[in-house]
Amino acid sequence: ELRRHHQVRLAAMLASMDDGSMTAYEVASKVPWDIGPWKDFSPHDRRSAMNETLAHLEFLRRNGDAGLEESDGTDVYRPA
């Protein structure tokens, strides 16, 4: 079950970047979350979601499925 959740979440992260390069915050705000819409997240929930997003984006980057670049001093991720 955990592996399946991981695969679903990775796919959601990649799908959220279909418009091109995005910050981790932008990716997190587009991913469908089980606890509701991003706009309704508490600060604590957003922090937790950002940590999960960054972990998944880094996993995708290390596996060659996403890239990381700098744009105007900000890290942005893009599909590979």
PDB file of N, CA, C and O in Angstrom:
ATOM      1  N   GLU A   1       0.829  -1.194   0.000  1.00  0.00           N
ATOM      2  CA  GLU A   1       0.000   0.000   0.000  1.00  0.00           C
ATOM      3  C   GLU A   1       0.874   1.258   0.000  1.00  0.00           C
ATOM      4  O   GLU A   1       0.576   2.231  -0.693  1.00  0.00           O
ATOM      5  N   LEU A   2       1.943   1.225   0.778  1.00  0.00           N
ATOM      6  CA  LEU A   2       2.841   2.376   0.827  1.00  0.00           C
ATOM      7  C   LEU A   2       3.536   2.590  -0.518  1.00  0.00           C
ATOM      8  O   LEU A   2       3.683   3.727  -0.967  1.00  0.00           O
ATOM      9  N   ARG A   3       3.958   1.515  -1.154  1.00  0.00           N
ATOM     10  CA  ARG A   3       4.610   1.643  -2.471  1.00  0.00           C
ATOM     11  C   ARG A   3       3.649   2.227  -3.500  1.00  0.00           C
ATOM     12  O   ARG A   3       4.024   3.070  -4.315  1.00  0.00           O
ATOM     13  N   ARG A   4       2.410   1.764  -3.448  1.00  0.00           N
ATOM     14  CA  ARG A   4       1.413   2.281  -4.391  1.00  0.00           C
ATOM     15  C   ARG A   4       1.182   3.773  -4.140  1.00  0.00           C
ATOM     16  O   ARG A   4       1.121   4.557  -5.087  1.00  0.00           O
ATOM     17  N   HIS A   5       1.056   4.164  -2.882  1.00  0.00           N
ATOM     18  CA  HIS A   5       0.880   5.578  -2.554  1.00  0.00           C
ATOM     19  C   HIS A   5       2.054   6.394  -3.101  1.00  0.00           C
ATOM     20  O   HIS A   5       1.856   7.473  -3.660  1.00  0.00           O
ATOM     21  N   HIS A   6       3.259   5.883  -2.939  1.00  0.00           N
ATOM     22  CA  HIS A   6       4.457   6.568  -3.416  1.00  0.00           C
ATOM     23  C   HIS A   6       4.392   6.745  -4.934  1.00  0.00           C
ATOM     24  O   HIS A   6       4.671   7.830  -5.443  1.00  0.00           O
ATOM     25  N   GLN A   7       4.029   5.695  -5.653  1.00  0.00           N
ATOM     26  CA  GLN A   7       3.948   5.780  -7.113  1.00  0.00           C
ATOM     27  C   GLN A   7       2.865   6.758  -7.560  1.00  0.00           C
ATOM     28  O   GLN A   7       3.067   7.520  -8.505  1.00  0.00           O
ATOM     29  N   VAL A   8       1.726   6.737  -6.888  1.00  0.00           N
ATOM     30  CA  VAL A   8       0.643   7.671  -7.219  1.00  0.00           C
ATOM     31  C   VAL A   8       1.097   9.106  -6.969  1.00  0.00           C
ATOM     32  O   VAL A   8       0.837   9.992  -7.784  1.00  0.00           O
ATOM     33  N   ARG A   9       1.765   9.333  -5.861  1.00  0.00           N
ATOM     34  CA  ARG A   9       2.224  10.680  -5.520  1.00  0.00           C
ATOM     35  C   ARG A   9       3.288  11.163  -6.506  1.00  0.00           C
ATOM     36  O   ARG A   9       3.275  12.329  -6.902  1.00  0.00           O
ATOM     37  N   LEU A  10       4.207  10.287  -6.907  1.00  0.00           N
ATOM     38  CA  LEU A  10       5.222  10.666  -7.895  1.00  0.00           C
ATOM     39  C   LEU A  10       4.567  11.058  -9.214  1.00  0.00           C
ATOM     40  O   LEU A  10       4.953  12.052  -9.831  1.00  0.00           O
ATOM     41  N   ALA A  11       3.586  10.286  -9.644  1.00  0.00           N
ATOM     42  CA  ALA A  11       2.875  10.589 -10.887  1.00  0.00           C
ATOM     43  C   ALA A  11       2.150  11.927 -10.782  1.00  0.00           C
ATOM     44  O   ALA A  11       2.122  12.694 -11.745  1.00  0.00           O
ATOM     45  N   ALA A  12       1.571  12.209  -9.632  1.00  0.00           N
ATOM     46  CA  ALA A  12       0.873  13.484  -9.432  1.00  0.00           C
ATOM     47  C   ALA A  12       1.852  14.651  -9.484  1.00  0.00           C
ATOM     48  O   ALA A  12       1.530  15.708 -10.027  1.00  0.00           O
ATOM     49  N   MET A  13       3.041  14.465  -8.926  1.00  0.00           N
ATOM     50  CA  MET A  13       4.050  15.521  -8.960  1.00  0.00           C
ATOM     51  C   MET A  13       4.453  15.822 -10.404  1.00  0.00           C
ATOM     52  O   MET A  13       4.541  16.984 -10.799  1.00  0.00           O
ATOM     53  N   LEU A  14       4.696  14.774 -11.183  1.00  0.00           N
ATOM     54  CA  LEU A  14       5.066  14.969 -12.583  1.00  0.00           C
ATOM     55  C   LEU A  14       3.932  15.600 -13.373  1.00  0.00           C
ATOM     56  O   LEU A  14       4.164  16.504 -14.175  1.00  0.00           O
ATOM     57  N   ALA A  15       2.721  15.139 -13.157  1.00  0.00           N
ATOM     58  CA  ALA A  15       1.568  15.674 -13.888  1.00  0.00           C
ATOM     59  C   ALA A  15       1.351  17.145 -13.570  1.00  0.00           C
ATOM     60  O   ALA A  15       0.904  17.905 -14.429  1.00  0.00           O
ATOM     61  N   SER A  16       1.661  17.552 -12.349  1.00  0.00           N
ATOM     62  CA  SER A  16       1.449  18.947 -11.970  1.00  0.00           C
ATOM     63  C   SER A  16       2.404  19.880 -12.705  1.00  0.00           C
ATOM     64  O   SER A  16       2.143  21.079 -12.799  1.00  0.00           O
ATOM     65  N   MET A  17       3.503  19.346 -13.226  1.00  0.00           N
ATOM     66  CA  MET A  17       4.480  20.166 -13.944  1.00  0.00           C
ATOM     67  C   MET A  17       4.257  20.160 -15.449  1.00  0.00           C
ATOM     68  O   MET A  17       5.167  20.491 -16.210  1.00  0.00           O
ATOM     69  N   ASP A  18       3.058  19.788 -15.889  1.00  0.00           N
ATOM     70  CA  ASP A  18       2.818  19.692 -17.325  1.00  0.00           C
ATOM     71  C   ASP A  18       2.868  21.044 -18.032  1.00  0.00           C
ATOM     72  O   ASP A  18       2.951  21.095 -19.259  1.00  0.00           O
ATOM     73  N   ASP A  19       2.818  22.131 -17.279  1.00  0.00           N
ATOM     74  CA  ASP A  19       2.930  23.463 -17.866  1.00  0.00           C
ATOM     75  C   ASP A  19       4.376  23.945 -17.940  1.00  0.00           C
ATOM     76  O   ASP A  19       4.637  25.054 -18.407  1.00  0.00           O
ATOM     77  N   GLY A  20       5.311  23.126 -17.485  1.00  0.00           N
ATOM     78  CA  GLY A  20       6.719  23.501 -17.527  1.00  0.00           C
ATOM     79  C   GLY A  20       7.333  23.619 -16.154  1.00  0.00           C
ATOM     80  O   GLY A  20       6.871  22.995 -15.198  1.00  0.00           O
ATOM     81  N   SER A  21       8.365  24.414 -16.058  1.00  0.00           N
ATOM     82  CA  SER A  21       9.116  24.559 -14.815  1.00  0.00           C
ATOM     83  C   SER A  21       8.286  25.241 -13.739  1.00  0.00           C
ATOM     84  O   SER A  21       7.562  26.202 -13.997  1.00  0.00           O
ATOM     85  N   MET A  22       8.413  24.704 -12.502  1.00  0.00           N
ATOM     86  CA  MET A  22       7.660  25.248 -11.374  1.00  0.00           C
ATOM     87  C   MET A  22       8.478  25.141 -10.101  1.00  0.00           C
ATOM     88  O   MET A  22       9.342  24.275  -9.969  1.00  0.00           O
ATOM     89  N   THR A  23       8.191  26.034  -9.170  1.00  0.00           N
ATOM     90  CA  THR A  23       8.804  25.910  -7.855  1.00  0.00           C
ATOM     91  C   THR A  23       8.138  24.743  -7.118  1.00  0.00           C
ATOM     92  O   THR A  23       7.070  24.274  -7.510  1.00  0.00           O
ATOM     93  N   ALA A  24       8.779  24.292  -6.061  1.00  0.00           N
ATOM     94  CA  ALA A  24       8.189  23.223  -5.250  1.00  0.00           C
ATOM     95  C   ALA A  24       6.861  23.682  -4.654  1.00  0.00           C
ATOM     96  O   ALA A  24       5.927  22.890  -4.535  1.00  0.00           O
ATOM     97  N   TYR A  25       6.774  24.941  -4.284  1.00  0.00           N
ATOM     98  CA  TYR A  25       5.526  25.475  -3.729  1.00  0.00           C
ATOM     99  C   TYR A  25       4.410  25.406  -4.772  1.00  0.00           C
ATOM    100  O   TYR A  25       3.283  25.024  -4.456  1.00  0.00           O
ATOM    101  N   GLU A  26       4.723  25.772  -6.006  1.00  0.00           N
ATOM    102  CA  GLU A  26       3.721  25.711  -7.071  1.00  0.00           C
ATOM    103  C   GLU A  26       3.270  24.269  -7.319  1.00  0.00           C
ATOM    104  O   GLU A  26       2.083  24.006  -7.514  1.00  0.00           O
ATOM    105  N   VAL A  27       4.227  23.342  -7.310  1.00  0.00           N
ATOM    106  CA  VAL A  27       3.882  21.927  -7.481  1.00  0.00           C
ATOM    107  C   VAL A  27       2.965  21.488  -6.351  1.00  0.00           C
ATOM    108  O   VAL A  27       1.926  20.875  -6.597  1.00  0.00           O
ATOM    109  N   ALA A  28       3.340  21.796  -5.113  1.00  0.00           N
ATOM    110  CA  ALA A  28       2.544  21.383  -3.953  1.00  0.00           C
ATOM    111  C   ALA A  28       1.124  21.934  -4.028  1.00  0.00           C
ATOM    112  O   ALA A  28       0.173  21.265  -3.623  1.00  0.00           O
ATOM    113  N   SER A  29       0.981  23.143  -4.540  1.00  0.00           N
ATOM    114  CA  SER A  29      -0.348  23.753  -4.596  1.00  0.00           C
ATOM    115  C   SER A  29      -1.231  23.134  -5.676  1.00  0.00           C
ATOM    116  O   SER A  29      -2.451  23.296  -5.644  1.00  0.00           O
ATOM    117  N   LYS A  30      -0.635  22.433  -6.625  1.00  0.00           N
ATOM    118  CA  LYS A  30      -1.410  21.811  -7.708  1.00  0.00           C
ATOM    119  C   LYS A  30      -1.707  20.330  -7.483  1.00  0.00           C
ATOM    120  O   LYS A  30      -2.612  19.778  -8.109  1.00  0.00           O
ATOM    121  N   VAL A  31      -0.957  19.691  -6.602  1.00  0.00           N
ATOM    122  CA  VAL A  31      -1.121  18.251  -6.357  1.00  0.00           C
ATOM    123  C   VAL A  31      -2.439  18.011  -5.611  1.00  0.00           C
ATOM    124  O   VAL A  31      -2.764  18.761  -4.690  1.00  0.00           O
ATOM    125  N   PRO A  32      -3.194  16.991  -5.987  1.00  0.00           N
ATOM    126  CA  PRO A  32      -4.394  16.674  -5.208  1.00  0.00           C
ATOM    127  C   PRO A  32      -4.007  16.028  -3.873  1.00  0.00           C
ATOM    128  O   PRO A  32      -3.285  15.031  -3.846  1.00  0.00           O
ATOM    129  N   TRP A  33      -4.482  16.591  -2.793  1.00  0.00           N
ATOM    130  CA  TRP A  33      -4.159  16.097  -1.462  1.00  0.00           C
ATOM    131  C   TRP A  33      -5.380  15.412  -0.854  1.00  0.00           C
ATOM    132  O   TRP A  33      -6.518  15.809  -1.104  1.00  0.00           O
ATOM    133  N   ASP A  34      -5.130  14.391  -0.063  1.00  0.00           N
ATOM    134  CA  ASP A  34      -6.210  13.626   0.566  1.00  0.00           C
ATOM    135  C   ASP A  34      -6.977  14.428   1.611  1.00  0.00           C
ATOM    136  O   ASP A  34      -8.125  14.104   1.913  1.00  0.00           O
ATOM    137  N   ILE A  35      -6.365  15.465   2.166  1.00  0.00           N
ATOM    138  CA  ILE A  35      -7.002  16.187   3.271  1.00  0.00           C
ATOM    139  C   ILE A  35      -7.803  17.399   2.800  1.00  0.00           C
ATOM    140  O   ILE A  35      -8.371  18.123   3.618  1.00  0.00           O
ATOM    141  N   GLY A  36      -7.849  17.622   1.497  1.00  0.00           N
ATOM    142  CA  GLY A  36      -8.618  18.735   0.971  1.00  0.00           C
ATOM    143  C   GLY A  36      -7.797  19.629   0.067  1.00  0.00           C
ATOM    144  O   GLY A  36      -6.644  19.324  -0.239  1.00  0.00           O
ATOM    145  N   PRO A  37      -8.392  20.745  -0.363  1.00  0.00           N
ATOM    146  CA  PRO A  37      -7.690  21.649  -1.283  1.00  0.00           C
ATOM    147  C   PRO A  37      -6.614  22.475  -0.584  1.00  0.00           C
ATOM    148  O   PRO A  37      -6.733  22.821   0.591  1.00  0.00           O
ATOM    149  N   TRP A  38      -5.579  22.776  -1.329  1.00  0.00           N
ATOM    150  CA  TRP A  38      -4.430  23.533  -0.841  1.00  0.00           C
ATOM    151  C   TRP A  38      -4.856  24.842  -0.180  1.00  0.00           C
ATOM    152  O   TRP A  38      -4.296  25.228   0.846  1.00  0.00           O
ATOM    153  N   LYS A  39      -5.830  25.521  -0.754  1.00  0.00           N
ATOM    154  CA  LYS A  39      -6.249  26.829  -0.227  1.00  0.00           C
ATOM    155  C   LYS A  39      -6.790  26.739   1.198  1.00  0.00           C
ATOM    156  O   LYS A  39      -6.816  27.738   1.917  1.00  0.00           O
ATOM    157  N   ASP A  40      -7.222  25.545   1.610  1.00  0.00           N
ATOM    158  CA  ASP A  40      -7.775  25.364   2.951  1.00  0.00           C
ATOM    159  C   ASP A  40      -6.762  24.811   3.959  1.00  0.00           C
ATOM    160  O   ASP A  40      -7.108  24.587   5.119  1.00  0.00           O
ATOM    161  N   PHE A  41      -5.536  24.592   3.537  1.00  0.00           N
ATOM    162  CA  PHE A  41      -4.515  24.034   4.427  1.00  0.00           C
ATOM    163  C   PHE A  41      -4.137  25.027   5.524  1.00  0.00           C
ATOM    164  O   PHE A  41      -4.053  26.232   5.290  1.00  0.00           O
ATOM    165  N   SER A  42      -3.917  24.506   6.699  1.00  0.00           N
ATOM    166  CA  SER A  42      -3.357  25.315   7.784  1.00  0.00           C
ATOM    167  C   SER A  42      -1.862  25.503   7.498  1.00  0.00           C
ATOM    168  O   SER A  42      -1.305  24.792   6.662  1.00  0.00           O
ATOM    169  N   PRO A  43      -1.215  26.438   8.173  1.00  0.00           N
ATOM    170  CA  PRO A  43       0.236  26.577   7.998  1.00  0.00           C
ATOM    171  C   PRO A  43       0.988  25.263   8.280  1.00  0.00           C
ATOM    172  O   PRO A  43       1.939  24.931   7.573  1.00  0.00           O
ATOM    173  N   HIS A  44       0.570  24.536   9.288  1.00  0.00           N
ATOM    174  CA  HIS A  44       1.212  23.261   9.607  1.00  0.00           C
ATOM    175  C   HIS A  44       1.035  22.255   8.458  1.00  0.00           C
ATOM    176  O   HIS A  44       1.987  21.571   8.082  1.00  0.00           O
ATOM    177  N   ASP A  45      -0.174  22.165   7.905  1.00  0.00           N
ATOM    178  CA  ASP A  45      -0.426  21.249   6.788  1.00  0.00           C
ATOM    179  C   ASP A  45       0.381  21.637   5.554  1.00  0.00           C
ATOM    180  O   ASP A  45       0.895  20.771   4.846  1.00  0.00           O
ATOM    181  N   ARG A  46       0.490  22.932   5.300  1.00  0.00           N
ATOM    182  CA  ARG A  46       1.293  23.372   4.148  1.00  0.00           C
ATOM    183  C   ARG A  46       2.771  23.012   4.334  1.00  0.00           C
ATOM    184  O   ARG A  46       3.438  22.589   3.389  1.00  0.00           O
ATOM    185  N   ARG A  47       3.265  23.183   5.539  1.00  0.00           N
ATOM    186  CA  ARG A  47       4.664  22.830   5.818  1.00  0.00           C
ATOM    187  C   ARG A  47       4.883  21.333   5.586  1.00  0.00           C
ATOM    188  O   ARG A  47       5.873  20.936   4.970  1.00  0.00           O
ATOM    189  N   SER A  48       3.974  20.519   6.072  1.00  0.00           N
ATOM    190  CA  SER A  48       4.086  19.069   5.887  1.00  0.00           C
ATOM    191  C   SER A  48       3.994  18.699   4.410  1.00  0.00           C
ATOM    192  O   SER A  48       4.745  17.853   3.924  1.00  0.00           O
ATOM    193  N   ALA A  49       3.073  19.337   3.707  1.00  0.00           N
ATOM    194  CA  ALA A  49       2.917  19.068   2.274  1.00  0.00           C
ATOM    195  C   ALA A  49       4.156  19.500   1.492  1.00  0.00           C
ATOM    196  O   ALA A  49       4.559  18.829   0.543  1.00  0.00           O
ATOM    197  N   MET A  50       4.761  20.621   1.891  1.00  0.00           N
ATOM    198  CA  MET A  50       5.984  21.073   1.230  1.00  0.00           C
ATOM    199  C   MET A  50       7.120  20.074   1.447  1.00  0.00           C
ATOM    200  O   MET A  50       7.873  19.781   0.519  1.00  0.00           O
ATOM    201  N   ASN A  51       7.244  19.554   2.663  1.00  0.00           N
ATOM    202  CA  ASN A  51       8.283  18.551   2.925  1.00  0.00           C
ATOM    203  C   ASN A  51       8.073  17.315   2.059  1.00  0.00           C
ATOM    204  O   ASN A  51       9.024  16.790   1.482  1.00  0.00           O
ATOM    205  N   GLU A  52       6.841  16.856   1.969  1.00  0.00           N
ATOM    206  CA  GLU A  52       6.557  15.688   1.130  1.00  0.00           C
ATOM    207  C   GLU A  52       6.835  16.003  -0.341  1.00  0.00           C
ATOM    208  O   GLU A  52       7.410  15.183  -1.056  1.00  0.00           O
ATOM    209  N   THR A  53       6.431  17.171  -0.783  1.00  0.00           N
ATOM    210  CA  THR A  53       6.661  17.568  -2.177  1.00  0.00           C
ATOM    211  C   THR A  53       8.144  17.612  -2.491  1.00  0.00           C
ATOM    212  O   THR A  53       8.581  17.064  -3.503  1.00  0.00           O
ATOM    213  N   LEU A  54       8.918  18.254  -1.640  1.00  0.00           N
ATOM    214  CA  LEU A  54      10.359  18.338  -1.873  1.00  0.00           C
ATOM    215  C   LEU A  54      11.013  16.965  -1.891  1.00  0.00           C
ATOM    216  O   LEU A  54      11.901  16.718  -2.707  1.00  0.00           O
ATOM    217  N   ALA A  55      10.593  16.073  -1.010  1.00  0.00           N
ATOM    218  CA  ALA A  55      11.157  14.722  -0.990  1.00  0.00           C
ATOM    219  C   ALA A  55      10.847  13.993  -2.299  1.00  0.00           C
ATOM    220  O   ALA A  55      11.718  13.334  -2.867  1.00  0.00           O
ATOM    221  N   HIS A  56       9.615  14.110  -2.770  1.00  0.00           N
ATOM    222  CA  HIS A  56       9.244  13.437  -4.013  1.00  0.00           C
ATOM    223  C   HIS A  56       9.935  14.065  -5.230  1.00  0.00           C
ATOM    224  O   HIS A  56      10.370  13.349  -6.132  1.00  0.00           O
ATOM    225  N   LEU A  57      10.036  15.381  -5.254  1.00  0.00           N
ATOM    226  CA  LEU A  57      10.720  16.031  -6.373  1.00  0.00           C
ATOM    227  C   LEU A  57      12.199  15.657  -6.406  1.00  0.00           C
ATOM    228  O   LEU A  57      12.764  15.447  -7.479  1.00  0.00           O
ATOM    229  N   GLU A  58      12.813  15.575  -5.257  1.00  0.00           N
ATOM    230  CA  GLU A  58      14.224  15.169  -5.208  1.00  0.00           C
ATOM    231  C   GLU A  58      14.377  13.719  -5.666  1.00  0.00           C
ATOM    232  O   GLU A  58      15.336  13.394  -6.367  1.00  0.00           O
ATOM    233  N   PHE A  59      13.454  12.853  -5.284  1.00  0.00           N
ATOM    234  CA  PHE A  59      13.474  11.459  -5.736  1.00  0.00           C
ATOM    235  C   PHE A  59      13.361  11.420  -7.263  1.00  0.00           C
ATOM    236  O   PHE A  59      14.110  10.702  -7.926  1.00  0.00           O
ATOM    237  N   LEU A  60      12.424  12.193  -7.816  1.00  0.00           N
ATOM    238  CA  LEU A  60      12.252  12.241  -9.272  1.00  0.00           C
ATOM    239  C   LEU A  60      13.520  12.765  -9.951  1.00  0.00           C
ATOM    240  O   LEU A  60      13.933  12.248 -10.989  1.00  0.00           O
ATOM    241  N   ARG A  61      14.124  13.775  -9.367  1.00  0.00           N
ATOM    242  CA  ARG A  61      15.347  14.342  -9.948  1.00  0.00           C
ATOM    243  C   ARG A  61      16.483  13.332  -9.945  1.00  0.00           C
ATOM    244  O   ARG A  61      17.185  13.179 -10.945  1.00  0.00           O
ATOM    245  N   ARG A  62      16.663  12.650  -8.835  1.00  0.00           N
ATOM    246  CA  ARG A  62      17.752  11.668  -8.738  1.00  0.00           C
ATOM    247  C   ARG A  62      17.546  10.472  -9.661  1.00  0.00           C
ATOM    248  O   ARG A  62      18.506   9.821 -10.072  1.00  0.00           O
ATOM    249  N   ASN A  63      16.291  10.190  -9.982  1.00  0.00           N
ATOM    250  CA  ASN A  63      16.003   9.083 -10.902  1.00  0.00           C
ATOM    251  C   ASN A  63      15.951   9.534 -12.355  1.00  0.00           C
ATOM    252  O   ASN A  63      15.677   8.725 -13.241  1.00  0.00           O
ATOM    253  N   GLY A  64      16.207  10.804 -12.611  1.00  0.00           N
ATOM    254  CA  GLY A  64      16.239  11.314 -13.970  1.00  0.00           C
ATOM    255  C   GLY A  64      14.876  11.633 -14.558  1.00  0.00           C
ATOM    256  O   GLY A  64      14.769  11.860 -15.763  1.00  0.00           O
ATOM    257  N   ASP A  65      13.837  11.656 -13.745  1.00  0.00           N
ATOM    258  CA  ASP A  65      12.494  11.952 -14.237  1.00  0.00           C
ATOM    259  C   ASP A  65      12.136  13.426 -14.140  1.00  0.00           C
ATOM    260  O   ASP A  65      11.133  13.859 -14.707  1.00  0.00           O
ATOM    261  N   ALA A  66      12.944  14.201 -13.427  1.00  0.00           N
ATOM    262  CA  ALA A  66      12.735  15.642 -13.296  1.00  0.00           C
ATOM    263  C   ALA A  66      14.086  16.325 -13.248  1.00  0.00           C
ATOM    264  O   ALA A  66      15.093  15.725 -12.874  1.00  0.00           O
ATOM    265  N   GLY A  67      14.088  17.569 -13.628  1.00  0.00           N
ATOM    266  CA  GLY A  67      15.308  18.353 -13.572  1.00  0.00           C
ATOM    267  C   GLY A  67      15.141  19.499 -12.598  1.00  0.00           C
ATOM    268  O   GLY A  67      14.023  19.861 -12.230  1.00  0.00           O
ATOM    269  N   LEU A  68      16.252  20.063 -12.187  1.00  0.00           N
ATOM    270  CA  LEU A  68      16.275  21.200 -11.266  1.00  0.00           C
ATOM    271  C   LEU A  68      17.159  22.266 -11.880  1.00  0.00           C
ATOM    272  O   LEU A  68      18.282  21.994 -12.304  1.00  0.00           O
ATOM    273  N   GLU A  69      16.638  23.486 -11.922  1.00  0.00           N
ATOM    274  CA  GLU A  69      17.421  24.600 -12.449  1.00  0.00           C
ATOM    275  C   GLU A  69      17.123  25.834 -11.605  1.00  0.00           C
ATOM    276  O   GLU A  69      16.215  25.836 -10.774  1.00  0.00           O
ATOM    277  N   GLU A  70      17.897  26.864 -11.833  1.00  0.00           N
ATOM    278  CA  GLU A  70      17.687  28.106 -11.104  1.00  0.00           C
ATOM    279  C   GLU A  70      17.118  29.142 -12.064  1.00  0.00           C
ATOM    280  O   GLU A  70      17.593  29.294 -13.190  1.00  0.00           O
ATOM    281  N   SER A  71      16.107  29.840 -11.606  1.00  0.00           N
ATOM    282  CA  SER A  71      15.500  30.896 -12.399  1.00  0.00           C
ATOM    283  C   SER A  71      15.318  32.122 -11.515  1.00  0.00           C
ATOM    284  O   SER A  71      14.530  32.102 -10.570  1.00  0.00           O
ATOM    285  N   ASP A  72      16.044  33.179 -11.822  1.00  0.00           N
ATOM    286  CA  ASP A  72      15.988  34.417 -11.024  1.00  0.00           C
ATOM    287  C   ASP A  72      16.250  34.154  -9.549  1.00  0.00           C
ATOM    288  O   ASP A  72      15.596  34.744  -8.689  1.00  0.00           O
ATOM    289  N   GLY A  73      17.196  33.280  -9.250  1.00  0.00           N
ATOM    290  CA  GLY A  73      17.577  32.993  -7.876  1.00  0.00           C
ATOM    291  C   GLY A  73      16.663  32.017  -7.157  1.00  0.00           C
ATOM    292  O   GLY A  73      16.802  31.817  -5.950  1.00  0.00           O
ATOM    293  N   THR A  74      15.728  31.406  -7.878  1.00  0.00           N
ATOM    294  CA  THR A  74      14.779  30.466  -7.288  1.00  0.00           C
ATOM    295  C   THR A  74      14.938  29.110  -7.948  1.00  0.00           C
ATOM    296  O   THR A  74      15.049  29.016  -9.170  1.00  0.00           O
ATOM    297  N   ASP A  75      14.948  28.050  -7.129  1.00  0.00           N
ATOM    298  CA  ASP A  75      15.009  26.698  -7.688  1.00  0.00           C
ATOM    299  C   ASP A  75      13.672  26.341  -8.294  1.00  0.00           C
ATOM    300  O   ASP A  75      12.624  26.526  -7.675  1.00  0.00           O
ATOM    301  N   VAL A  76      13.717  25.820  -9.529  1.00  0.00           N
ATOM    302  CA  VAL A  76      12.508  25.353 -10.202  1.00  0.00           C
ATOM    303  C   VAL A  76      12.742  23.947 -10.730  1.00  0.00           C
ATOM    304  O   VAL A  76      13.842  23.599 -11.159  1.00  0.00           O
ATOM    305  N   TYR A  77      11.694  23.158 -10.690  1.00  0.00           N
ATOM    306  CA  TYR A  77      11.734  21.783 -11.177  1.00  0.00           C
ATOM    307  C   TYR A  77      10.998  21.727 -12.512  1.00  0.00           C
ATOM    308  O   TYR A  77      10.083  22.507 -12.774  1.00  0.00           O
ATOM    309  N   ARG A  78      11.422  20.786 -13.342  1.00  0.00           N
ATOM    310  CA  ARG A  78      10.785  20.585 -14.636  1.00  0.00           C
ATOM    311  C   ARG A  78      10.788  19.094 -14.952  1.00  0.00           C
ATOM    312  O   ARG A  78      11.653  18.357 -14.480  1.00  0.00           O
ATOM    313  N   PRO A  79       9.829  18.656 -15.743  1.00  0.00           N
ATOM    314  CA  PRO A  79       9.866  17.246 -16.152  1.00  0.00           C
ATOM    315  C   PRO A  79      11.117  16.998 -16.998  1.00  0.00           C
ATOM    316  O   PRO A  79      11.564  17.898 -17.709  1.00  0.00           O
ATOM    317  N   ALA A  80      11.671  15.827 -16.933  1.00  0.00           N
ATOM    318  CA  ALA A  80      12.870  15.487 -17.711  1.00  0.00           C
ATOM    319  C   ALA A  80      12.494  15.281 -19.167  1.00  0.00           C
ATOM    320  O   ALA A  80      13.359  14.988 -19.992  1.00  0.00           O
TER     321      ALA A  80
END
